[in-house]
Amino acid sequence: MMEIFAERLRELRTEQNLSYRRLGIILSVSEALIRQWEKSICEPNFTMLLRIADHFNTDPNYLLGVDDAP
């Protein structure tokens, strides 16, 4: 499941032309943490998952690979 999250986060971030730094600022986390999420080193907690989904105007289930439609 982490791999799906990592792929979808990277896809959404690049579609919006957001750098790691810019997304980190938006979410109030370090750019290193964004990189770790995208490399499947770690995953966000539930609260952060909701913030990410809200920012990208998508469903958390899409980010986790439960649903295929954003």
C-alpha positions as CSV (number, residue, x, y, z in Angstrom):
1,M,0.0,0.0,0.0
2,M,2.9,2.3,0.7
3,E,4.1,2.0,-2.9
4,I,0.7,3.1,-4.2
5,F,0.6,6.1,-1.9
6,A,4.1,7.0,-2.9
7,E,3.3,6.8,-6.6
8,R,0.0,8.8,-6.3
9,L,1.6,11.5,-4.2
10,R,4.4,11.9,-6.7
11,E,1.9,12.0,-9.5
12,L,-0.3,14.6,-7.9
13,R,2.7,16.8,-6.8
14,T,4.2,16.8,-10.3
15,E,0.9,17.4,-12.0
16,Q,0.6,20.6,-10.0
17,N,4.3,21.5,-10.6
18,L,5.0,21.5,-6.9
19,S,8.6,21.1,-5.7
20,Y,9.3,19.0,-2.6
21,R,10.0,22.3,-0.9
22,R,6.8,24.0,-1.9
23,L,4.6,21.0,-0.9
24,G,6.5,20.8,2.4
25,I,5.7,24.5,3.1
26,I,2.1,23.9,2.2
27,L,1.8,20.9,4.5
28,S,4.2,22.3,7.2
29,V,6.6,19.4,6.9
30,S,10.2,19.2,5.7
31,E,11.0,18.5,2.1
32,A,13.0,15.5,3.3
33,L,9.8,14.0,4.7
34,I,8.0,14.5,1.3
35,R,10.9,12.7,-0.3
36,Q,10.7,9.8,2.2
37,W,7.0,9.5,1.5
38,E,7.6,9.3,-2.2
39,K,10.3,6.7,-1.8
40,S,8.1,4.6,0.5
41,I,10.5,4.9,3.4
42,C,7.7,6.0,5.7
43,E,4.1,7.0,5.4
44,P,2.1,9.9,6.8
45,N,-0.1,9.5,9.9
46,F,-3.9,9.6,9.5
47,T,-4.2,13.4,10.2
48,M,-1.5,14.2,7.6
49,L,-3.1,11.8,5.1
50,L,-6.3,13.9,5.4
51,R,-4.4,17.1,4.9
52,I,-2.7,15.8,1.8
53,A,-6.0,14.6,0.4
54,D,-7.6,17.9,1.2
55,H,-4.8,19.9,-0.5
56,F,-5.0,17.8,-3.7
57,N,-8.8,17.8,-3.5
58,T,-8.9,14.0,-3.6
59,D,-10.1,11.2,-1.4
60,P,-7.7,9.6,1.1
61,N,-8.8,6.2,-0.3
62,Y,-7.5,7.2,-3.7
63,L,-4.1,8.0,-2.1
64,L,-4.0,4.7,-0.4
65,G,-5.0,2.7,-3.5
66,V,-8.4,1.6,-2.1
67,D,-10.2,3.5,-4.9
68,D,-8.9,4.1,-8.4
69,A,-10.8,7.4,-9.1
70,P,-9.3,10.5,-7.7
